[in-house]
Amino acid sequence: METQKLGLTVQVLKRQKYSKTPRAGTKTSNNIYPKQILWDDEIRGFGCRIFPSGHQSFVYQYRTKHGIKRLADLGAFGAITLDQARDHAQRWAAQIIDGKDPLEERKQERQGELMSDLCATYIKRYASKHKLSWKEDERRNKLYIIPMLGNKQVQQITKKDITALKDEIGEIAGKPYAANRVREQLSKMFELARTWGYIDDHFVNPAKGIPDFEEHERADYIKPEYLPIVKKAIDNEKNQVARSLIWLYLLTGKRRNELLQAKWSDLDKANKTLLIRNTKNKKPEYLALSDEAWKIIEAAKQFRQVGNPFIFPGERAGSHFVNIRKPWDRIRKEAARLGAEGVDKVTVHGLRHTYAVFAVSLGGADLGTVRSLLNHRSLRATTVYAKYLTPAKQKAANRQANLMTRLAKPTGSGRVVKLQKPSKRSAHHG
């Protein structure tokens, strides 16, 4: 390597040509051309490399804190000016004094982790371990996130990218609810990405601060008057295992996987309970089974397979039933055909809502009881059903109407009826 040092100027670089003598190669390779570098006499390690082709490129040579020698290409002469190259070299010199390796950092930046890598890590390290609904997250990755963002580096994702993806799903595809869930999932992924080292601590989460599409409450439950039609549609379903499962969802209000993963060993015949081990709130639940629910469990013995521990077996040996959506789609379409309005929009999870709405509006259960039946972690999650407390509301409305009617009646003396103030004790307990 040529070690000549010069005060590099534009004039010097323009008249320089490659002057090294090439070494003969082997039978399988061409001639070998040694490096020819003109070193600057002002900035240590800064120079210009001359190639046999005549191409010239600014370089910077340094040693890392571990003593490793590096030769970095700063840019071609002509693409950047001599002054720009010098400034670049001086900035790198400052980083090296701080113990950094700018060439390695640039390499990592260029070869950063892709969003497709983060998607896979998110499912493996977080969703599959902490979320019962992790398959939904995986589905969103495959349908939306990877096709549009998968080939981009994680640290290069911007709010503009997230907004474009959200609008693509919500406005163009007409799925605003799905768009909101994707944005929420991405926000969680970027928070975890910081913990996993995909991005640095100063990286701003690009999925935060983006307004969601407006969501309107959906009546995702079966109305009582249509239940006879739904029963007929269920009875018309050919898959016997699916029929049993759908009825059990309606009779217990359990989440999808809580019943799909139920095992014979988790049944307590004496107490008529089913131990549900994998619940959303991470606490095992002893589900009290009604007489009707127990009959379904008993009838499920006809499905029992040797060596299969699950009450509702799947097609593969030793597996549980998996895709309850397909038979439910057939059932709700059949119910809609038979005249049940709105049932075609009820999801599998809507069967759980149906159970809760019926318990509150028809069964007269209070929210505390419903919380226990649904195995909610806190009462806050159950308050969504407060609007269905129609029996209590009806009684209160009748009491209020009777009071107003009584007050409106004239008295025999022509005087207005005065209301007595409640005592402190009655007010306290009212």
Secondary structure, 3 states (H helix, E strand, C coil): CCCCEECCCHHHHHHCCCCCCCECCCCCCCCECCCEEEEECCCCCEEEEECCCCCEEEEEEEECCCCCEEEEEEEEECCECHHHHHHHHHHHHHHHHCCCCHHHHHHHHHCCCEHHHHHHHHHHHHHHHHCCCHHHHHHHHHHHHHHHHCCCEHHHCCHHHHHHHHHHHHHHCCCHHHHHHHHHHHHHHHHHHHHHCCCCCCCCCCCCCCCCCCCCCCCCCCCHHHHHHHHHHHHCCCCHHHHHHHHHHHHHCCCHHHHHCCEHHHEECCCCEEEECCCCCCCCEEEECCHHHHHHHHHHHHHCCCCCCECCECCCCCCECCCCHHHHHHHHHHHHHCCCCCHHHCCHHHHHHHHHHHHHHCCCCCHHHHHHHHCCCCHHHCHHHHHHCHHHHHHHHHHHHHHHHHHHCCCCCCCCCCCCCCCHHHHHHC
